[in-house]
Amino acid sequence: MRTIHLLRHGKAEGQSATGADHDRGLTSRGRKNAAAMGEVLARREAPPELVLCSSARRALETWLAMRPLLAVDPTVSVEDDLYLVDSETLLERVTEVDDSFGSVLLVGHNPGIGSLAYELARRNESAELERLSRSFPTAALATLCFETDEWSGLRPGRGRLAGFTTPKTISAPR
């Protein structure tokens, strides 16, 4: 069994002090939502053993806001090659993960991260998948499980969507 948690970075500033997109940090709402997703992730089965994080400031700040809320201390890899890439590139990177890790958290950007979540789970028929297909907002978290012992075995349509949470679903009245 392999579990992947796909997280879009939190709400980011419109522009960085340097003017570079890569350097945009989180807004206060982005930090708050990232921490809330850390609480959600802490309650999910298979907490991440490995974190693959885009090197963009907003992605790294999202991870750092979540980190203190987890009971585990995962291995972390901050990678330039995860910055604003498509779903195929993200899937290729995940299939290269060492099989000693049973679960991975991938912190990245749209449209790649949302597309990857949908592509991996598209054979599932659920209200959550329908919601995911319409929108993957900032700080959204999708968890998918795969019946395989090797990361190289991940294929589109073979994941089971085990959860999809957005900041709005957390704050919605119950």
Secondary structure, 3 states (H helix, E strand, C coil): CEEEEEEECCCECCCCCCCCHHHCCECHHHHHHHHHHHHHHHHCCCCCCEEEEECCHHHHHHHHHHHHHCCCCCEEEEEHHHCCCCHHHHHHHHHCCCCCCCEEEEEECCCHHHHHHHHHHCCCCCHHHHHHHHCCCCCCEEEEEECCCCHHHCCCCCCEEEEEECHHHHHCCC
